[in-house]
Amino acid sequence: MSKAFEMKGWVLCLALACAATTAQAADVKPAGVQVARKGYSLQAEQQGQGPVTVVFESGFGQGAGVWKDTIANLGADCTCIAYARAGLGQSGTDGKPKTIEQHLQDLDAVMATLAPDRKVVLVGHSYGGLLATEFARKHPQRLLGLVLVDPATMGQRHDALRADRERVLADDKALLSMLPPNMAEDYKLLIAQLDSDAAATPHNLPDLPVALLTSTQVAAEPFVFEETAQGKALWKREHAELFAGASRGMHQYYATGHNIHRENPKAVAEAIRFVAAAQGGG
């Protein structure tokens, strides 16, 4: 197995453990639901019947199974909904790479199908954190609040390219050589959007409670720029700027790698409870 499939991965550095992370806990079987889209369907999973509904958005290349430990930590407190984006896990695809906006439309369809009359806590990791942030800006009335687990940001490519353009472009080339063709097309479309002028424009978050979790661990052998000391410092600065645009909430740092929800699922569960309590949980 190549190093790309072993690393703990960043949104733009591609945590490619999707094949190994779609398995669910054997003792609790989530209910599978097909969400119809034009030309394909999404495989969503619902677990629990708690009063707070939580929707999970995974990182690039990852399916619903990455949240199983967080869901287990929530126990009976929540109704948990996770899914795989188009072309991942058991979700179908129309064979075309999806823009950020198209992924937001798919997320909206998942929520409309499984939680049509409920405000939800939206949880996103890495690229899923970017999607959660953008969804909140478009549809704040649908949410109780946001939990952002080491999220990517719209401006991070611009910042990284200014800091070390040669390294970032070399990382892109290496990653594209390792990715399956369909994921390579998704990645090329994503970086084109994040390289656009529009992505560099900062936007405040809506008036919702936000819990932002930031990893601080620098890799001993950095695979990509974001894992270097310089990249990590930039990452923390971007998160501080993101949180500065929130009206309320908490921003906490963890001495983990990028996959905080895998290394410290209890922390993510506690952040979900914090956000739900801040809005009354209803």
PASEBA-1860 file (N, C-alpha, C; in nm, 3 decimals):
! residues 282
1> MSKAFEMK> 0.085/-0.119/0.000/0.000/0.000/0.000/0.089/0.123/0.000 ~ 0.056/0.224/-0.084/0.140/0.342/-0.097/0.130/0.430/0.026 ~ 0.228/0.519/0.039/0.229/0.609/0.154/0.104/0.696/0.157 ~ 0.050/0.731/0.039/-0.070/0.815/0.035/-0.186/0.748/0.103 ~ -0.193/0.616/0.099/-0.303/0.544/0.159/-0.277/0.512/0.306 ~ -0.155/0.538/0.353/-0.122/0.513/0.493/-0.128/0.640/0.576 ~ -0.111/0.755/0.515/-0.100/0.877/0.593/-0.234/0.916/0.653 ~ -0.227/1.001/0.754/-0.347/1.041/0.825/-0.419/1.156/0.758
9> GWVLCLAL> -0.359/1.217/0.662/-0.424/1.297/0.564/-0.492/1.427/0.601 ~ -0.486/1.520/0.509/-0.548/1.651/0.519/-0.647/1.662/0.405 ~ -0.737/1.761/0.417/-0.839/1.773/0.314/-0.777/1.784/0.176 ~ -0.677/1.869/0.162/-0.617/1.885/0.031/-0.496/1.795/0.015 ~ -0.466/1.721/0.119/-0.357/1.626/0.114/-0.416/1.487/0.108 ~ -0.547/1.479/0.111/-0.622/1.359/0.083/-0.598/1.244/0.178 ~ -0.679/1.238/0.279/-0.681/1.121/0.365/-0.752/1.012/0.287 ~ -0.677/0.919/0.236/-0.731/0.823/0.141/-0.762/0.688/0.206
17> ACAATTAQ> -0.802/0.692/0.327/-0.833/0.567/0.394/-0.977/0.526/0.373 ~ -1.041/0.574/0.266/-1.184/0.553/0.249/-1.221/0.406/0.245 ~ -1.140/0.325/0.181/-1.175/0.183/0.172/-1.169/0.114/0.307 ~ -1.081/0.165/0.393/-1.063/0.101/0.523/-1.152/0.159/0.631 ~ -1.222/0.269/0.600/-1.295/0.339/0.705/-1.445/0.337/0.687 ~ -1.496/0.259/0.593/-1.639/0.257/0.572/-1.710/0.154/0.658 ~ -1.634/0.067/0.725/-1.696/-0.034/0.810/-1.758/0.030/0.933 ~ -1.873/-0.021/0.976/-1.941/0.030/1.093/-1.917/-0.064/1.210
25> AADVKPAG> -1.944/-0.014/1.331/-1.930/-0.097/1.450/-2.022/-0.216/1.439 ~ -1.970/-0.333/1.475/-2.043/-0.457/1.453/-2.164/-0.470/1.544 ~ -2.160/-0.406/1.661/-2.267/-0.426/1.757/-2.387/-0.336/1.732 ~ -2.373/-0.228/1.654/-2.484/-0.139/1.624/-2.489/-0.119/1.473 ~ -2.598/-0.161/1.412/-2.613/-0.151/1.268/-2.697/-0.030/1.233 ~ -2.638/0.073/1.172/-2.717/0.189/1.134/-2.814/0.154/1.022 ~ -2.925/0.224/1.018/-3.024/0.202/0.914/-2.981/0.271/0.786 ~ -2.976/0.196/0.676/-2.936/0.252/0.548/-3.053/0.314/0.474
33> VQVARKGY> -3.030/0.432/0.415/-3.133/0.503/0.340/-3.073/0.552/0.210 ~ -3.141/0.529/0.100/-3.098/0.580/-0.029/-3.158/0.718/-0.053 ~ -3.072/0.815/-0.086/-3.117/0.951/-0.116/-3.104/0.972/-0.266 ~ -3.216/0.987/-0.333/-3.217/0.996/-0.479/-3.166/1.132/-0.525 ~ -3.076/1.127/-0.624/-3.028/1.246/-0.692/-3.042/1.223/-0.841 ~ -3.021/1.322/-0.921/-3.034/1.307/-1.064/-2.916/1.228/-1.119 ~ -2.940/1.106/-1.161/-2.835/1.023/-1.220/-2.762/0.934/-1.123 ~ -2.792/0.943/-0.995/-2.725/0.859/-0.895/-2.803/0.867/-0.765
41> SLQAEQQG> -2.761/0.787/-0.668/-2.820/0.797/-0.534/-2.708/0.794/-0.431 ~ -2.735/0.854/-0.317/-2.639/0.860/-0.206/-2.680/0.761/-0.099 ~ -2.582/0.692/-0.043/-2.608/0.598/0.067/-2.589/0.672/0.198 ~ -2.698/0.690/0.272/-2.692/0.755/0.403/-2.723/0.654/0.512 ~ -2.679/0.683/0.632/-2.699/0.593/0.746/-2.752/0.674/0.864 ~ -2.854/0.620/0.928/-2.912/0.686/1.046/-2.904/0.593/1.165 ~ -2.863/0.651/1.277/-2.843/0.570/1.398/-2.887/0.649/1.520 ~ -2.960/0.585/1.609/-3.005/0.648/1.732/-3.138/0.720/1.714
49> QGPVTVVF> -3.199/0.754/1.827/-3.328/0.824/1.826/-3.329/0.935/1.930 ~ -3.214/0.996/1.953/-3.203/1.102/2.052/-3.270/1.230/2.007 ~ -3.288/1.324/2.098/-3.360/1.448/2.067/-3.283/1.545/1.979 ~ -3.150/1.533/1.975/-3.067/1.621/1.892/-3.025/1.547/1.766 ~ -3.052/1.607/1.651/-3.013/1.546/1.524/-2.878/1.602/1.479 ~ -2.787/1.511/1.446/-2.652/1.549/1.407/-2.625/1.492/1.267 ~ -2.578/1.575/1.178/-2.543/1.533/1.042/-2.393/1.547/1.026 ~ -2.330/1.441/0.976/-2.184/1.436/0.963/-2.143/1.447/0.817
57> ESGFGQGA> -2.043/1.531/0.791/-1.986/1.547/0.657/-1.838/1.509/0.665 ~ -1.800/1.404/0.593/-1.665/1.348/0.605/-1.563/1.423/0.521 ~ -1.436/1.392/0.547/-1.328/1.452/0.470/-1.318/1.395/0.330 ~ -1.229/1.453/0.251/-1.211/1.412/0.112/-1.177/1.263/0.105 ~ -1.252/1.191/0.024/-1.224/1.050/0.002/-1.274/0.957/0.111 ~ -1.344/1.009/0.212/-1.385/0.927/0.325/-1.536/0.908/0.327 ~ -1.576/0.791/0.377/-1.717/0.758/0.386/-1.773/0.780/0.525 ~ -1.892/0.726/0.548/-1.963/0.748/0.674/-1.896/0.681/0.793
65> GVWKDTIA> -1.823/0.572/0.770/-1.770/0.492/0.878/-1.668/0.561/0.965 ~ -1.608/0.670/0.918/-1.507/0.739/0.998/-1.565/0.801/1.125 ~ -1.697/0.814/1.131/-1.761/0.877/1.247/-1.809/0.778/1.351 ~ -1.784/0.649/1.333/-1.846/0.549/1.420/-1.807/0.567/1.567 ~ -1.683/0.606/1.596/-1.641/0.623/1.735/-1.704/0.747/1.797 ~ -1.717/0.853/1.719/-1.786/0.973/1.768/-1.932/0.942/1.798 ~ -1.998/0.869/1.706/-2.138/0.833/1.725/-2.154/0.745/1.849 ~ -2.061/0.652/1.869/-2.067/0.566/1.987/-2.054/0.649/2.114
73> NLGADCTC> -1.970/0.754/2.113/-1.954/0.840/2.230/-2.080/0.921/2.258 ~ -2.158/0.950/2.156/-2.281/1.026/2.177/-2.390/0.941/2.240 ~ -2.384/0.810/2.220/-2.481/0.720/2.280/-2.623/0.752/2.241 ~ -2.712/0.760/2.340/-2.855/0.781/2.314/-2.892/0.928/2.306 ~ -2.793/1.016/2.314/-2.822/1.159/2.317/-2.873/1.213/2.183 ~ -2.836/1.147/2.075/-2.856/1.207/1.943/-2.914/1.108/1.842 ~ -2.972/1.164/1.738/-3.001/1.092/1.615/-2.892/1.130/1.517 ~ -2.811/1.034/1.475/-2.692/1.062/1.396/-2.711/1.019/1.250
81> IAYARAGL> -2.677/1.108/1.159/-2.691/1.084/1.016/-2.555/1.106/0.951 ~ -2.506/1.004/0.884/-2.380/1.015/0.810/-2.402/0.957/0.671 ~ -2.320/1.000/0.576/-2.336/0.951/0.439/-2.204/0.959/0.364 ~ -2.202/0.894/0.250/-2.086/0.902/0.162/-2.122/0.991/0.042 ~ -2.034/1.083/0.008/-2.060/1.166/-0.109/-2.056/1.082/-0.238 ~ -2.101/1.140/-0.345/-2.113/1.070/-0.473/-1.980/1.006/-0.511 ~ -1.987/0.877/-0.548/-1.870/0.804/-0.592/-1.788/0.743/-0.482 ~ -1.828/0.760/-0.355/-1.756/0.703/-0.241/-1.842/0.599/-0.172
89> GQSGTDGK> -1.776/0.501/-0.110/-1.849/0.398/-0.038/-1.953/0.332/-0.126 ~ -2.077/0.325/-0.076/-2.185/0.264/-0.151/-2.271/0.368/-0.224 ~ -2.228/0.492/-0.224/-2.300/0.596/-0.297/-2.269/0.586/-0.446 ~ -2.369/0.614/-0.526/-2.352/0.609/-0.671/-2.289/0.737/-0.724 ~ -2.271/0.739/-0.854/-2.214/0.856/-0.920/-2.263/0.863/-1.063 ~ -2.268/0.982/-1.116/-2.298/0.999/-1.258/-2.170/1.008/-1.340 ~ -2.056/0.986/-1.274/-1.928/0.985/-1.343/-1.866/1.122/-1.362 ~ -1.930/1.226/-1.311/-1.877/1.361/-1.327/-1.825/1.414/-1.194
97> PKTIEQHL> -1.710/1.484/-1.196/-1.662/1.544/-1.071/-1.760/1.650/-1.023 ~ -1.768/1.669/-0.892/-1.867/1.759/-0.834/-1.801/1.886/-0.780 ~ -1.866/1.997/-0.806/-1.820/2.124/-0.751/-1.860/2.133/-0.603 ~ -1.806/2.232/-0.535/-1.846/2.257/-0.397/-1.997/2.278/-0.391 ~ -2.051/2.357/-0.481/-2.195/2.385/-0.482/-2.276/2.257/-0.502 ~ -2.231/2.168/-0.590/-2.304/2.042/-0.611/-2.297/1.954/-0.487 ~ -2.184/1.953/-0.418/-2.177/1.879/-0.292/-2.271/1.939/-0.188 ~ -2.284/2.070/-0.186/-2.378/2.134/-0.093/-2.522/2.095/-0.127
105> QDLDAVMA> -2.553/2.084/-0.253/-2.687/2.042/-0.294/-2.714/1.898/-0.252 ~ -2.613/1.813/-0.260/-2.630/1.675/-0.215/-2.650/1.669/-0.063 ~ -2.573/1.748/0.010/-2.591/1.755/0.155/-2.732/1.802/0.189 ~ -2.778/1.902/0.118/-2.914/1.953/0.139/-3.017/1.843/0.116 ~ -2.994/1.760/0.013/-3.087/1.651/-0.016/-3.087/1.546/0.094 ~ -2.970/1.516/0.148/-2.962/1.422/0.261/-3.042/1.473/0.380 ~ -3.025/1.600/0.411/-3.095/1.659/0.523/-3.246/1.665/0.497 ~ -3.284/1.698/0.375/-3.426/1.706/0.342/-3.493/1.570/0.349
113> TLAPDRKV> -3.417/1.464/0.321/-3.472/1.328/0.322/-3.480/1.272/0.463 ~ -3.374/1.290/0.543/-3.368/1.225/0.673/-3.403/1.316/0.791 ~ -3.396/1.447/0.771/-3.431/1.539/0.879/-3.507/1.658/0.823 ~ -3.621/1.634/0.759/-3.690/1.741/0.686/-3.746/1.852/0.774 ~ -3.781/1.822/0.896/-3.847/1.920/0.981/-3.766/1.953/1.107 ~ -3.637/1.925/1.102/-3.555/1.944/1.221/-3.433/2.031/1.190 ~ -3.401/2.119/1.283/-3.272/2.185/1.276/-3.167/2.088/1.327 ~ -3.047/2.092/1.269/-2.947/1.992/1.301/-2.816/2.058/1.344
121> VLVGHSYG> -2.737/1.982/1.417/-2.597/2.017/1.438/-2.520/1.958/1.320 ~ -2.453/2.041/1.244/-2.378/1.997/1.127/-2.230/1.986/1.165 ~ -2.174/1.868/1.145/-2.036/1.838/1.182/-1.957/1.808/1.055 ~ -1.845/1.874/1.037/-1.765/1.849/0.918/-1.617/1.840/0.950 ~ -1.550/1.744/0.886/-1.406/1.728/0.902/-1.336/1.760/0.771 ~ -1.228/1.837/0.777/-1.141/1.861/0.664/-1.221/1.924/0.549 ~ -1.223/1.861/0.430/-1.306/1.915/0.322/-1.452/1.918/0.363 ~ -1.495/1.821/0.443/-1.631/1.824/0.495/-1.655/1.944/0.585
129> GLLATEFA> -1.550/1.993/0.653/-1.563/2.114/0.732/-1.582/2.236/0.645 ~ -1.514/2.239/0.532/-1.536/2.348/0.437/-1.680/2.346/0.388 ~ -1.730/2.227/0.354/-1.868/2.216/0.308/-1.966/2.258/0.416 ~ -1.941/2.216/0.541/-2.029/2.253/0.651/-2.032/2.405/0.669 ~ -1.915/2.468/0.659/-1.907/2.613/0.674/-1.986/2.683/0.564 ~ -1.968/2.638/0.441/-2.039/2.701/0.329/-2.189/2.674/0.337 ~ -2.229/2.556/0.381/-2.371/2.526/0.398/-2.432/2.620/0.502 ~ -2.361/2.642/0.611/-2.411/2.731/0.717/-2.430/2.872/0.665
137> RKHPQRLL> -2.340/2.917/0.580/-2.353/3.052/0.525/-2.474/3.065/0.434 ~ -2.507/2.957/0.364/-2.621/2.960/0.272/-2.754/2.930/0.341 ~ -2.751/2.843/0.441/-2.876/2.795/0.502/-2.869/2.797/0.654 ~ -2.841/2.911/0.715/-2.828/2.914/0.862/-2.956/2.873/0.934 ~ -3.071/2.894/0.871/-3.198/2.860/0.935/-3.219/2.711/0.950 ~ -3.136/2.630/0.883/-3.149/2.484/0.890/-3.070/2.425/1.006 ~ -2.989/2.506/1.073/-2.891/2.452/1.167/-2.912/2.499/1.310 ~ -2.880/2.409/1.404/-2.862/2.447/1.544/-2.725/2.507/1.566
145> GLVLVDPA> -2.627/2.457/1.493/-2.491/2.505/1.508/-2.395/2.421/1.427 ~ -2.267/2.456/1.437/-2.160/2.394/1.359/-2.053/2.336/1.449 ~ -2.005/2.217/1.413/-1.885/2.161/1.473/-1.786/2.137/1.360 ~ -1.675/2.208/1.362/-1.575/2.202/1.256/-1.451/2.132/1.308 ~ -1.424/2.015/1.252/-1.315/1.928/1.299/-1.196/1.944/1.205 ~ -1.099/2.024/1.245/-0.981/2.054/1.164/-1.022/2.083/1.019 ~ -1.108/2.183/1.000/-1.164/2.206/0.868/-1.068/2.269/0.769 ~ -1.088/2.238/0.643/-1.026/2.317/0.537/-1.098/2.451/0.531
153> TMGQRHDA> -1.034/2.552/0.474/-1.096/2.683/0.458/-1.086/2.726/0.312 ~ -1.176/2.814/0.273/-1.178/2.858/0.134/-1.047/2.928/0.096 ~ -0.985/2.997/0.192/-0.865/3.074/0.159/-0.735/3.001/0.176 ~ -0.737/2.873/0.216/-0.612/2.808/0.252/-0.518/2.786/0.135 ~ -0.569/2.762/0.017/-0.481/2.743/-0.100/-0.406/2.872/-0.130 ~ -0.477/2.983/-0.125/-0.411/3.111/-0.151/-0.300/3.135/-0.050 ~ -0.328/3.109/0.076/-0.227/3.128/0.181/-0.108/3.036/0.160 ~ -0.135/2.909/0.131/-0.028/2.812/0.115/0.058/2.843/-0.008
161> LRADRERV> -0.005/2.885/-0.118/0.070/2.917/-0.238/0.159/3.039/-0.217 ~ 0.112/3.135/-0.140/0.197/3.251/-0.108/0.315/3.209/-0.021 ~ 0.293/3.114/0.068/0.398/3.072/0.161/0.505/2.987/0.093 ~ 0.463/2.892/0.008/0.559/2.801/-0.055/0.496/2.743/-0.181 ~ 0.491/2.822/-0.285/0.424/2.782/-0.409/0.486/2.656/-0.468 ~ 0.617/2.649/-0.472/0.684/2.534/-0.531/0.647/2.405/-0.460 ~ 0.644/2.408/-0.327/0.610/2.288/-0.250/0.465/2.247/-0.272 ~ 0.374/2.342/-0.270/0.232/2.310/-0.286/0.205/2.249/-0.424
169> LADDKALL> 0.263/2.305/-0.528/0.243/2.251/-0.662/0.306/2.113/-0.677 ~ 0.420/2.091/-0.612/0.482/1.959/-0.614/0.393/1.858/-0.541 ~ 0.333/1.901/-0.429/0.240/1.813/-0.356/0.122/1.775/-0.445 ~ 0.068/1.874/-0.517/-0.044/1.845/-0.607/-0.007/1.738/-0.709 ~ 0.110/1.754/-0.768/0.154/1.660/-0.871/0.169/1.520/-0.814 ~ 0.229/1.510/-0.696/0.248/1.379/-0.633/0.115/1.314/-0.599 ~ 0.024/1.392/-0.543/-0.106/1.337/-0.505/-0.186/1.291/-0.625 ~ -0.185/1.370/-0.731/-0.260/1.333/-0.851/-0.206/1.204/-0.912
177> SMLPPNMA> -0.077/1.178/-0.896/-0.019/1.055/-0.952/-0.062/0.932/-0.872 ~ -0.108/0.952/-0.748/-0.145/0.841/-0.659/-0.296/0.814/-0.656 ~ -0.375/0.913/-0.693/-0.519/0.901/-0.679/-0.582/0.816/-0.788 ~ -0.688/0.742/-0.756/-0.768/0.678/-0.861/-0.822/0.785/-0.956 ~ -0.847/0.752/-1.083/-0.885/0.854/-1.181/-1.004/0.939/-1.141 ~ -1.109/0.878/-1.084/-1.227/0.959/-1.049/-1.196/1.059/-0.937 ~ -1.115/1.016/-0.840/-1.079/1.107/-0.731/-0.981/1.214/-0.778 ~ -0.897/1.180/-0.874/-0.806/1.279/-0.930/-0.884/1.391/-0.998
185> EDYKLLIA> -0.991/1.355/-1.068/-1.074/1.456/-1.132/-1.143/1.544/-1.028 ~ -1.191/1.482/-0.919/-1.251/1.559/-0.810/-1.150/1.657/-0.751 ~ -1.028/1.610/-0.731/-0.925/1.693/-0.671/-0.887/1.810/-0.762 ~ -0.873/1.783/-0.892/-0.838/1.890/-0.986/-0.946/1.998/-0.988 ~ -1.072/1.956/-0.985/-1.181/2.053/-0.983/-1.182/2.132/-0.853 ~ -1.154/2.063/-0.742/-1.153/2.132/-0.614/-1.043/2.237/-0.607 ~ -0.921/2.202/-0.647/-0.813/2.300/-0.637/-0.835/2.417/-0.734 ~ -0.900/2.390/-0.847/-0.932/2.501/-0.938/-1.027/2.600/-0.871
193> QLDSDAAA> -1.123/2.549/-0.795/-1.215/2.638/-0.724/-1.146/2.713/-0.611 ~ -1.057/2.643/-0.538/-0.989/2.708/-0.426/-0.879/2.803/-0.472 ~ -0.835/2.789/-0.596/-0.737/2.881/-0.652/-0.802/3.006/-0.711 ~ -0.934/3.008/-0.720/-1.004/3.121/-0.780/-0.998/3.244/-0.691 ~ -1.018/3.361/-0.751/-1.019/3.485/-0.674/-1.131/3.486/-0.571 ~ -1.244/3.427/-0.606/-1.359/3.427/-0.516/-1.328/3.356/-0.384 ~ -1.244/3.252/-0.390/-1.213/3.175/-0.269/-1.133/3.255/-0.169 ~ -1.065/3.359/-0.214/-0.979/3.438/-0.126/-1.056/3.543/-0.047
201> TPHNLPDL> -1.184/3.563/-0.080/-1.264/3.665/-0.013/-1.316/3.613/0.120 ~ -1.278/3.674/0.232/-1.324/3.624/0.363/-1.471/3.655/0.386 ~ -1.540/3.564/0.457/-1.681/3.583/0.492/-1.700/3.542/0.637 ~ -1.778/3.620/0.710/-1.810/3.583/0.848/-1.905/3.465/0.851 ~ -1.904/3.393/0.960/-1.998/3.285/0.981/-2.131/3.343/1.027 ~ -2.243/3.274/1.004/-2.372/3.323/1.051/-2.381/3.319/1.203 ~ -2.486/3.379/1.256/-2.504/3.386/1.401/-2.552/3.251/1.454 ~ -2.459/3.159/1.466/-2.483/3.025/1.516/-2.370/2.988/1.612
209> PVALLTST> -2.394/2.904/1.710/-2.283/2.855/1.793/-2.189/2.767/1.710 ~ -2.061/2.787/1.728/-1.958/2.715/1.652/-1.859/2.653/1.748 ~ -1.829/2.528/1.728/-1.718/2.463/1.798/-1.613/2.428/1.694 ~ -1.495/2.485/1.706/-1.387/2.463/1.611/-1.274/2.388/1.681 ~ -1.235/2.274/1.625/-1.130/2.190/1.681/-1.012/2.191/1.585 ~ -0.895/2.228/1.636/-0.776/2.243/1.553/-0.666/2.148/1.600 ~ -0.606/2.075/1.508/-0.494/1.988/1.541/-0.365/2.069/1.542 ~ -0.270/2.030/1.625/-0.144/2.105/1.637/-0.020/2.022/1.608
217> QVAAEPFV> -0.036/1.895/1.580/0.079/1.806/1.564/0.150/1.829/1.430 ~ 0.281/1.849/1.438/0.364/1.859/1.318/0.420/1.721/1.289 ~ 0.409/1.676/1.165/0.454/1.542/1.130/0.605/1.531/1.138 ~ 0.652/1.419/1.189/0.797/1.395/1.195/0.857/1.388/1.055 ~ 0.781/1.331/0.962/0.823/1.324/0.821/0.708/1.379/0.736 ~ 0.700/1.511/0.721/0.587/1.571/0.649/0.572/1.517/0.508 ~ 0.449/1.477/0.477/0.421/1.428/0.342/0.382/1.542/0.250 ~ 0.316/1.641/0.305/0.272/1.758/0.229/0.299/1.884/0.310
225> FEETAQGK> 0.282/1.998/0.246/0.313/2.126/0.309/0.240/2.145/0.441 ~ 0.112/2.110/0.446/0.032/2.134/0.566/0.082/2.057/0.688 ~ 0.164/1.956/0.667/0.218/1.878/0.778/0.352/1.930/0.829 ~ 0.406/2.033/0.763/0.532/2.093/0.806/0.506/2.194/0.918 ~ 0.611/2.237/0.984/0.597/2.338/1.089/0.541/2.468/1.032 ~ 0.588/2.508/0.915/0.538/2.630/0.851/0.391/2.614/0.813 ~ 0.358/2.498/0.755/0.220/2.473/0.715/0.126/2.467/0.834 ~ 0.172/2.407/0.944/0.088/2.397/1.063/0.064/2.534/1.125
233> ALWKREHA> 0.164/2.619/1.127/0.147/2.754/1.179/0.044/2.831/1.096 ~ 0.051/2.812/0.966/-0.045/2.878/0.877/-0.185/2.823/0.900 ~ -0.195/2.691/0.918/-0.323/2.625/0.944/-0.389/2.681/1.070 ~ -0.310/2.697/1.176/-0.364/2.750/1.301/-0.408/2.896/1.284 ~ -0.333/2.971/1.207/-0.372/3.111/1.183/-0.503/3.118/1.105 ~ -0.518/3.032/1.004/-0.642/3.030/0.926/-0.762/2.994/1.014 ~ -0.743/2.900/1.106/-0.852/2.862/1.195/-0.886/2.975/1.291 ~ -0.785/3.046/1.339/-0.811/3.159/1.428/-0.891/3.267/1.354
241> ELFAGASR> -0.857/3.290/1.228/-0.930/3.388/1.148/-1.072/3.341/1.121 ~ -1.089/3.212/1.096/-1.224/3.157/1.074/-1.309/3.177/1.198 ~ -1.253/3.146/1.314/-1.330/3.157/1.438/-1.358/3.303/1.473 ~ -1.270/3.393/1.433/-1.292/3.535/1.459/-1.417/3.585/1.389 ~ -1.459/3.515/1.283/-1.580/3.552/1.210/-1.706/3.491/1.267 ~ -1.694/3.415/1.376/-1.810/3.357/1.443/-1.857/3.449/1.554 ~ -1.986/3.447/1.579/-2.042/3.534/1.683/-2.030/3.474/1.822 ~ -2.020/3.341/1.831/-2.014/3.275/1.961/-1.967/3.131/1.944
249> GMHQYYAT> -1.920/3.074/2.053/-1.876/2.935/2.047/-1.745/2.913/2.119 ~ -1.672/2.812/2.076/-1.543/2.781/2.137/-1.446/2.731/2.030 ~ -1.318/2.761/2.053/-1.211/2.716/1.964/-1.108/2.645/2.051 ~ -1.087/2.515/2.027/-0.995/2.438/2.108/-0.890/2.371/2.020 ~ -0.770/2.353/2.079/-0.657/2.294/2.010/-0.627/2.157/2.070 ~ -0.588/2.063/1.984/-0.560/1.926/2.027/-0.426/1.880/1.970 ~ -0.347/1.816/2.054/-0.215/1.767/2.013/-0.230/1.634/1.941 ~ -0.300/1.639/1.828/-0.326/1.521/1.747/-0.288/1.550/1.602
257> GHNIHREN> -0.299/1.448/1.519/-0.292/1.467/1.376/-0.424/1.522/1.324 ~ -0.436/1.521/1.193/-0.552/1.583/1.127/-0.684/1.516/1.163 ~ -0.682/1.385/1.186/-0.806/1.312/1.211/-0.842/1.311/1.359 ~ -0.878/1.428/1.411/-0.912/1.441/1.552/-1.025/1.346/1.590 ~ -1.121/1.329/1.501/-1.237/1.244/1.531/-1.199/1.097/1.541 ~ -1.085/1.059/1.487/-1.037/0.922/1.501/-0.949/0.907/1.625 ~ -0.869/1.008/1.653/-0.775/1.002/1.766/-0.840/1.040/1.899 ~ -0.938/1.129/1.892/-1.004/1.176/2.014/-1.154/1.196/1.988
265> PKAVAEAI> -1.226/1.087/1.963/-1.369/1.101/1.931/-1.450/1.162/2.045 ~ -1.406/1.142/2.168/-1.477/1.200/2.282/-1.479/1.352/2.272 ~ -1.370/1.412/2.228/-1.363/1.557/2.215/-1.466/1.608/2.114 ~ -1.483/1.535/2.005/-1.582/1.575/1.904/-1.723/1.560/1.959 ~ -1.749/1.449/2.030/-1.880/1.430/2.091/-1.911/1.541/2.190 ~ -1.813/1.582/2.269/-1.833/1.690/2.365/-1.860/1.822/2.294 ~ -1.795/1.845/2.182/-1.819/1.967/2.105/-1.962/1.968/2.049 ~ -2.009/1.852/2.006/-2.147/1.842/1.957/-2.246/1.875/2.068
273> RFVAAAQG> -2.223/1.821/2.186/-2.311/1.850/2.300/-2.306/1.999/2.336 ~ -2.188/2.058/2.329/-2.173/2.200/2.358/-2.259/2.284/2.264 ~ -2.251/2.257/2.136/-2.325/2.333/2.037/-2.475/2.312/2.055 ~ -2.516/2.189/2.076/-2.658/2.161/2.096/-2.712/2.233/2.218 ~ -2.636/2.233/2.326/-2.680/2.300/2.449/-2.687/2.451/2.430 ~ -2.597/2.506/2.348/-2.594/2.650/2.326/-2.719/2.700/2.258 ~ -2.786/2.612/2.182/-2.909/2.649/2.112/-3.031/2.583/2.174 ~ -3.016/2.524/2.288/-3.131/2.462/2.353/-3.160/2.323/2.306
281> GG> -3.080/2.272/2.208/-3.091/2.133/2.164/-3.219/2.099/2.094 ~ -3.299/2.195/2.046/-3.427/2.156/1.989/-3.451/2.193/1.850
END
